[in-house]
Amino acid sequence: MSLLKSASTVSLWTLASRVTGLIRELLIASAFGASALTDAFNVAFRIPNLFRRLFAEGAFSQAFVPVLAASKAQHGEEATRTVIDHVATLLAWTLLILSVAGVLLAPWLVWAMAAGLQQQPYAYDAAVHMTRWMFPYIGFMSMVALSAGILNTWKRFAIPAATPVLLNLSMIGAAWLLAPWLKRQGVEAIYALPVGVMLGGFLQLAIQIPALKSLGLLPKLGVSWRAIRGAAQDPASRQIASLMVPALLGVGVAQISLLINTQIASHMAPGSVSWLTYADRLMEFPTAILGVALGAVLMPQLAAARAKGDHNEYAAMLDWGLRLVVLLALPCAAALLTFSQPLVSVLYHYGAFTDKDVQQTTLALSGYGVGLLGLVAIKVLAPGYYASQDVKTPVKIAIVVLCFTQLMNLLLVPYLAHAGLALSIGLGALLNAGWLFVGLLRKGSFKPQPGWLQFGLKVVMATVLLAAFLAFIAFKLDWLQMRQQAGLRLGAMSLVMLSSAAIYFGTLWLCGLRLRTFLRR
């Protein structure tokens, strides 16, 4: 399977995930708006997500996938099955202990994440209750990350990419069906959302099991102390643990930044956490479709190339990934900067979501848009280090970026409020990506292929024309006043999106850039 086909498979499923995710957010925004209770839910949901990113999609995946790919390439599939069993055993028991601790420590976790919620005691109590409901979600998602690492290494990309759709569908069902029922029972409707989260976590794990069984890779979990001790003594398990320590620090730095930003936002006007969350969800649309898809496909391929000592293939895959990032992320960034209000209006401006909510979410989205290119590029550049089992360099960079981001917060938040937090993250992402890029160049891991200058000029020219078109349309139409004409507004947005694609890709074609060149990978 070619890299483009693999990335396309992941991207299509990720697109389905983000479309259903936007529908989910639209329903939540319409039903609940942006209030102290939506802040409480977003804080409660961020807590298990923070640990998930630390232990599952973050440090664990960064350590597990390269070791698994190297084991498969060097020792064969039988030896690798033993590694999978041992790692799964250790992970499952660790998650059980962590989940119990999280439920017990929920009040302290909410305070650490968003002490400002105490200004509205009912919201603080709601956040604690919802955290206790949702904390075990980390257990489901960490085992999903283990399964995804195995399937991606065996080049089975579709199932791992499809699983987030199940979470979105579960939350949509909860917001659509369960929330009204709870309201009729005299219970706050917001409590329907944690039920949807837990159902989604269970379904995401359940769908992995048949895929693993078909490959004969379903992990066998050890339940005795002897089995656990044997798993801990496996050299591969120890190698993963040793790689996880610096990876935890690196991923932890990013999560510390999120923690600080949420804490700051919780002390601002009610709704600030929600405005940032709605903007973040919209910004994640291109980030996930481009960055996550490329990262998921490239990581095992890069690790296998490193294990075989094929440095030319390794460098060529990085070059291909970075060109695709520039080709697709740059116009998306331009769209977020010039067309943010129409996007927020069409997607969220219904029901309880007010004009003020649109304006505040738009400001946050513009801040994130500044760093979109960096956020996507990191997903390609970081695997260039992890595939070589070099976790320390990205960690050092992340620590400096954390300090830079907080310095930007000090300078920007007094003037831009919650939008300053988003802009700080965007600027930090650009610094992070630039530093990773320079590091790969200096190490000699990445050697740019010929034609970058001409390629870059063509992409920039097409992006400038696209941005000019979107800025003109955003100025000409009053998207807020079109709220009562939802069908007209949606039709206008669809026409603008089709025209934008025609302008951008048509300009590239006229400049002589043929997209079929990317099929060669």
N, C-alpha and C positions, 0 to 999 in steps of 0.2 A: 504494500500500500504506500503510495507516495506521500510525502510530507503534506503537500497541499490537500490531497484527498482526506488525510487524517485530520488536518486542521479544519477542513471544511465540515467534516462530520461533527467534530466537537463544536464548531461555531454554530452550525444549524441547531443543534440541541441546546446550546447556550442561548441562541436567539429565542428559541421556544421558552426557555427558562426566564429570560428577561422580559419577554412579552407577557407571560403569565404573571411575572413579578410586578410589572407595571399595572396590570389589571388588579392585582392584589393591593398595591399601594393606592390606586384610584378608589377602590372600594373603601379602604381604611380612611383615606382623606375625606371622601364624601360622607362617610358615616360618622367619623369622629373629629374631623378637622385637625386643628393644631391647638392643643390645650394641655393643662397640667397632667391629665390622665393619659393622653397620648405620649407625653414626655415620659411618664412612669412606665408605660409599656416599652417604649424604645430603650430606656435605660435597662429594664429587666431583660429584654431580648439581647442587648449588647453584652451582658455579663457572660452567659454561656457562649456567645459568639466570640468573645475575647479569648476565653479558654480554648475554644475550638480552634481558633487561628494559632494559638500558642502550641497546642499539643497535636492537632490533627492536620489541617491543611498547611500549617506553618512548619514548625521545627520537625515534626515527625516525618512529613512527606519529604522535606528537604534532605533528611538523613536516610530515610528508608528506601526511596526509589533508586538513588545511585548505587547503594549497596546491593539491592535486589537485582538491578540490571547487570552490575559487575559479576555477581554470583552466577546469574544465568549464562552470561557470556563465557565465563572462565571455568565453571564447575558443572554446568549442565542443570537440567530441570529437576532431577531427583534430589540433589543436594539443596537446591533452592526451595523445594517444598518443605524440607526440614526447617530452613530458616523462617519460612512463613509461619509454620506452626509455633515456633518458639517466640517469635515477635508478637503474634496474636495473643498468646497466653499472657505474656507480660503486660501488653497493652490493656487487655480486658480487665485484669485484676487492678491495675493502676486506675482505670476509669471508674471502677466500682467504688474504690476508696474515695476518689476525687468527687464523685457525684454525691455521696453521703455527706462529705465535708461541706460541699457547696450548699446543700439544702439547710444544714445546721447553721452555717455562717451567713445566710442570706442578708440579715439586717446590716451586718458589717460591710458586706460586698456592695450593697446599694449605697451606703454612706460613702464608701471609698470612691464609687463611680460618680455619684451625683448628690453630694451633701446638700446642694441648693434646693432639692425637692422638699426638704424639711420646712421650707417656707409655706408649703401647702401640705399639712400632715396627712390628709386623706390620700394625696398622691404618693407620698413616701410609703405609707402602709400598703397601698396597692402595688407599688414596685416590689416590695418585699414578698408579698404573696405570689406575684407573678414570677419572680425569680425562683421561688421554691418549686413552682410548677414546672418551670422550663429548664432548670439547671441540668437535669438528667439528659437533656438534648445533646449535651457534649458527648455523652457515651455513645449514642447512636451515630453521631457525625464523625467521631474519631474512628469507629469501626468502618464507617463508610470510606473514610480516607485510606485506611489500610486496604480495603477491597479495591478502591480506585487505583491505588499504586500498583497492585498486582495486575489488574486488568490492563492498565496502560502499558505496563512492561511487556505484557503479552500482545500488545497492539490491538486490544479490544477497547476502543475509545467511546463507543456509543452509550453503553449503560452508565458509566460514571458521569458522562456529560448530561444524560437525561434525568438523573435523579433529582436535581433541584426543582424540576417541574412539579414533582410530587409535593414538595413543601408548599409551593405557591398554591397548588390546587386545594390542598388541605386548609390553608389559611383563607382562601377565597370562600370555600364552603363554610368555614367557621364564621366569617364576617357576614356572609349572605344569609345563612340559615340559622346558625346557633345564636348569634348576637341578638336578633329580634326576639327570639324565644326567651333568652335570659332577661331582656328588658321587660317582657310581659310578666316575668316572675318576680320583678322588683330587684333584680341583680344588675350591677353595672355591666353593660354590654361589652365593655373592653375585655372582660375576662374570657370571652369566647376565643380571643386570639391565642393565648397560651395553649388552649386545647388543640387548636389547629397546628401549632408549632410541634407539639409532642406527637400528634398523629403523623405529621409530615416526616419527622425524624424516624419513626418506626417504619414507615413505608419506604423511605430511602434506603434503609438497611435491608429490608426484606427483598427488594428487587435485585440486590447484588447476589443473593444466595444462589439462584439458578444459574447465573452466568459463571460463578466460581465453580459450581458443581460440574458444569459441562466441560470445564478445563481440567477437572480433577485437582483443583487448587483450594477447595473450601478448607479453611484452617481447622485443625483439631486442637481444641483448647484443653490445656492441662488443668486439672482441678486439685490435684494433690500437691503437698508442699514439695515433694521430690521432683515432680514435673516442673513446678515453678522454678525451683533452684537449678534444675538442668537447663531450662530455657535461659536463665540469667547467665549461665556459664558458657553459653554458645558464643564463639568468637564473633560471629556476625551480629548477635544481639549487643555484645559489648562495643563493637565498632559503631553501630547505630546510636547507642547511648552516648558514646564519646563525641559523635558528630552532633547529637542533639543539644549538648550543653551550650556550645557557642551559637547554634542555630536558635535555641530558646532565647538567648540574649538578643540576637538580631531581630527575631520576630517580636520579642518582648519590647524592644525599643519602639517599634511601630505601634504596638498596643498601648504602651505608656503614653505616647503622643495622643492616641485616641482617648485614653482615660483622662488626660489633662484637659483636652478640648471639651469632652462631655462635662467634666467637673466645672469648667469655666462657663459653659453654656447654661448649666443648670442654675447658675446665679443670675442669669440675665432674665429678660422678660419671659413669662410663660409662653411656651410654644417654640422657644429657640432651639431646643434639642430636636423637636419635630421638624422644623424648617431645614435644619442641617441634614436630618435623616432623609427627608423627601428628596432633597437635592442630591445627596449621596446615592440614593437608589437610582436616580436618573443618570448620574455620571457613571455608575457601574455598568450601565447598558453597553456602551462601547468598550469599557475596560474589560469586562468579562468576555464579550464576544471576540475581541481581538487578543487581549493579553493573556487571559486564562486559557483560552484555546491553544494559543501558540506555546505557552509554558507547559501545558499538560502533554502536548505532542513532542516538544523538543527535549524535555528533561530526560526521559529514558533513552532517546536516540543519541543525545550528546554523551550520556554516561556510557552507553555501549561503544560509541566511537572512541572515547577515552580509554576504555578497558582494552580495546583492540589496538590502541596506539595509532589510530588513523587520524592524524592531526589535520590533514587537508579536508577531510569530510567534516570534521568538527568545526573548523573555521568557516567552511562553505555553508553549513547549516545556520550558523550564527548570522552570517551575511544575509542569507535568504530571509531569516526571521526579522532582522532589523529593517530591511527594505519593505517588507510587508507592513511593519509598524508605521513607517513614515508614510507609505502610500495610503493607509486607511485611517490612522489616528490623527494625522494633521488636519484633514478636512472635518473630522468629528470635533476636534478642538475649536476650529473656526466656527462651527455651527453652534457650539455651546456658548461661545463668547458673543456672537452677533444675533442669535436667535433664541436666547434662553427664555425670555418672557412668553413668547408664543408656545414653546414646548411645555412650559409649566402650566400655562393656561389650558391647553388642550388636554393634558393628561390629568390634572388635579382639580381644576376649577369647577367643582360641582358640590352640591349639597352644603355641608358645614364648612367647606374650604372657601375662605373669604378673599376679597381683593387684596387685603393686607397680607394674607398668607401667600398669595401669588407673588407679590412684590418682594417679600422677605426670602422666599425660597429661590426666586430669581437671582437675588444678590449672592446667595450662597453658591448657586450653580455656576455663576460666572467665575467665582473664586476657584472652584474646583476645575473649571475649564482651562484655566491658565496652566495647570499642571497635568492635563490629560495625556499629552504626549509622553511625559516622563513616567506617569503611572503605568501606561501600557508598555513602554520600553523596558521598565524594570522586570516585567514578567518574562522577557526574553533574555535580558542581560544577566540577571541573577542566576538562572540555571547554568549559564556559562561558567560560573564559579562552583555551584553545587555539584555539577557533573564531574568536576575534578576533585570533589570532596574538599574544596576550599571554602569553608564556612566563615572563617575568621575575618577575611577581607570585607565581605558584605556587612558583617557585624560592626566592624570599626567605622565603616562609612555611615551605617545607620545611626550610630551613637552621635557622630558629628552632626548629622542631619537633624536628629532630635533636638540638639542644642540650638541649631539654626532655626528650626521651626518655632521653638519657644521664644527665641529672640524676636522673630517676626510677629508672634502673638503680642509681645509687649509693645511693639511699635504700631501694629495695625488695629488690634481690638478696641483701643480707646476711641478710634475714629470710625471703624466699620462694624463694630459689635460682632454678631455671630458670623457675618460675611468675612471678617478678618481672620477667623479661625479657618475657614475654607481656603482663603487665599494663602495662608501660611502653609497649609498642607500641599497646595498646588506648587508653590515655590520650592518647598522641600523635596517634592518628587522630582522636579527638574534637576536640582542639585544632586540628588541620589543617582538618577539615571546617568547624568553626565560623568559623575565620578566612576561609576561602574564601567562605563564605556571606555574611559581613558585607561582604567586599570587593565582591561582586557587587551587594549592596544599595546600597553607597555610590557605585558607578559608575553606578547606574541601569540596569544590564544585566538585573537581575532585579527584577520588580515583582510581589509576591505578589497572586494573584487573590483575590477575596472568598471568605470561608467557611473560612479556615484555622483559626480558633479552634474552631469547632464540629467541624470535621473532626478536629483534633488531640485534642479531648476524647473523642470517640467511639473513636478508635484507642487512646488510653491506657486507657479503661475496659475495652475488650475485652482488651487486653494484660494488665491486672492480673488479670482473671478467669482468663485462660489460665495465667499464672504461678502462681497459687494452685493450680490443678488439677494442674499438672506437679510442683510442689513436694510436694503431697500424695502423688502416685503414686510419686515418687522415694523418699519416706520410707517408704511402706507396703511396697514390694516390695524384696527383697534381690537386686539384679540380679547381684551377684558370685556368690552361691551358686547362681544359676540356670544357671551355666556348663555343667553336665552335661545340662541340658535345653534345648539350643539351639533346638529347634522351639518349645517353650513360650515361651521368652524372645523369640524373633522374632515370634511371634503376639501376645504382650502388647504389644510395641513397635508393631506395626501398628495394634492397637486403640487404643492411646494416641494415635498420630498422627492417626487418623481422628477420634477424639473431640476432640482439640485443634483441628483444623480446624473441626469443627462448633461448638465453643464460641466460637472467635474470630470466624468469619464470621457465625455465628448472632447473636452479640451486636451486631455491626455492623449487621446487617439490622434487628434490633429497635430499634436506635438511629436508624434511618432512613437509614443510609449505603447507597446503591445502587452496586454495583460497575460497573454499566453506564455510569455517568458517565465512567469512564476510556476508554470506547470512542470518545468524541467526538474524541479526538486522532487 
